[in-house]
Amino acid sequence: MQTKQREAVVVSRPLSVGIVVPTYREVENIPHLVDRLRTLREQTGWNIDLLLMDDNSKDGSEELVRAINLPWIRMVVRTDDRGLSQARCWMASIGRRATSSSSWPPT
């Protein structure tokens, strides 16, 4: 019996990554995160989208993200059911899996 060799098909598409970051009073840290992700996007060609889940900080975070005005960054300001656990639940409710970074302090 003769077996057929299969050819590998390589599709050259940029990787698409969605990052969800729960925030509360992080206005000073958001620019650092954006700069690092912008550099990563430029160096790798990856399609990286950033979703900031803010717990109604009122520290200027929302205005900062609006001023940055990049199409790959969005912010959701939550006024009810705030907190890290609720951010994960919210993400699960819209059908995406949300996990925390290993650098996030345990609660």
C-alpha positions as CSV (number, residue, x, y, z in Angstrom):
1,M,0.0,0.0,0.0
2,Q,1.2,3.4,-0.9
3,T,0.6,6.3,1.5
4,K,0.2,9.9,0.3
5,Q,2.5,12.5,1.7
6,R,0.6,15.6,3.0
7,E,2.1,19.0,2.4
8,A,2.0,21.4,5.2
9,V,0.2,24.6,4.4
10,V,1.5,27.6,6.2
11,V,-0.8,30.6,6.4
12,S,1.1,33.8,7.0
13,R,-1.2,35.9,9.1
14,P,-0.3,38.2,12.0
15,L,-1.2,36.9,15.4
16,S,-4.3,38.5,16.9
17,V,-4.2,39.0,20.7
18,G,-6.8,40.7,23.0
19,I,-5.6,41.9,26.3
20,V,-8.0,42.8,29.1
21,V,-6.7,44.8,32.0
22,P,-8.8,45.6,35.1
23,T,-7.9,49.1,36.3
24,Y,-8.6,51.4,39.2
25,R,-6.8,54.7,39.6
26,E,-4.1,53.7,37.0
27,V,-3.9,57.0,35.1
28,E,-0.2,57.2,35.7
29,N,0.4,53.6,34.5
30,I,-1.7,53.5,31.4
31,P,0.8,55.4,29.2
32,H,3.5,53.0,30.1
33,L,1.3,50.0,29.2
34,V,0.3,51.6,25.9
35,D,3.9,52.4,25.0
36,R,5.0,48.8,25.7
37,L,2.1,47.4,23.7
38,R,2.7,49.9,20.8
39,T,6.3,48.8,20.7
40,L,5.3,45.1,20.7
41,R,2.8,45.7,17.9
42,E,5.5,47.5,15.8
43,Q,8.2,44.9,16.4
44,T,6.1,41.8,15.8
45,G,3.3,42.9,13.5
46,W,0.8,41.4,15.8
47,N,-2.8,42.7,16.0
48,I,-3.0,43.6,19.7
49,D,-6.2,45.0,21.1
50,L,-6.3,46.4,24.6
51,L,-9.5,46.6,26.7
52,L,-9.3,48.5,29.9
53,M,-12.0,47.5,32.4
54,D,-12.0,50.5,34.7
55,D,-13.9,50.6,38.1
56,N,-15.0,54.2,37.8
57,S,-11.7,55.6,38.9
58,K,-12.5,59.3,38.3
59,D,-8.7,59.9,38.2
60,G,-8.6,61.0,34.6
61,S,-8.1,57.5,33.1
62,E,-11.1,57.7,30.9
63,E,-10.1,61.1,29.5
64,L,-6.6,59.9,29.0
65,V,-7.7,56.9,26.9
66,R,-10.0,59.2,24.9
67,A,-7.0,61.6,24.3
68,I,-4.7,58.8,23.3
69,N,-7.3,58.0,20.6
70,L,-5.9,54.7,19.2
71,P,-8.3,52.4,17.5
72,W,-6.9,49.3,19.2
73,I,-7.5,50.6,22.7
74,R,-11.0,50.7,24.4
75,M,-12.1,51.4,27.9
76,V,-15.2,50.2,29.7
77,V,-16.0,52.2,32.8
78,R,-18.1,50.1,35.2
79,T,-20.1,51.8,37.8
80,D,-21.8,48.7,39.2
81,D,-20.4,45.3,40.3
82,R,-16.8,46.6,40.4
83,G,-13.7,44.6,41.3
84,L,-11.4,42.1,39.8
85,S,-13.7,39.1,40.2
86,Q,-16.6,41.1,38.7
87,A,-14.4,42.1,35.7
88,R,-13.7,38.4,35.1
89,C,-17.4,37.6,35.3
90,W,-18.3,40.4,32.9
91,M,-15.8,39.1,30.4
92,A,-17.2,35.5,30.8
93,S,-20.7,36.8,30.2
94,I,-19.8,38.2,26.8
95,G,-18.2,34.9,25.8
96,R,-14.5,35.6,26.3
97,R,-12.2,34.0,28.8
98,A,-10.6,36.5,31.1
99,T,-7.6,35.6,33.2
100,S,-5.5,37.7,35.4
101,S,-1.8,38.3,34.8
102,S,0.6,36.4,37.1
103,S,1.9,39.8,38.2
104,W,-1.5,40.8,39.6
105,P,-1.5,40.7,43.4
106,P,-3.7,38.1,44.9
107,T,-6.9,39.3,46.6
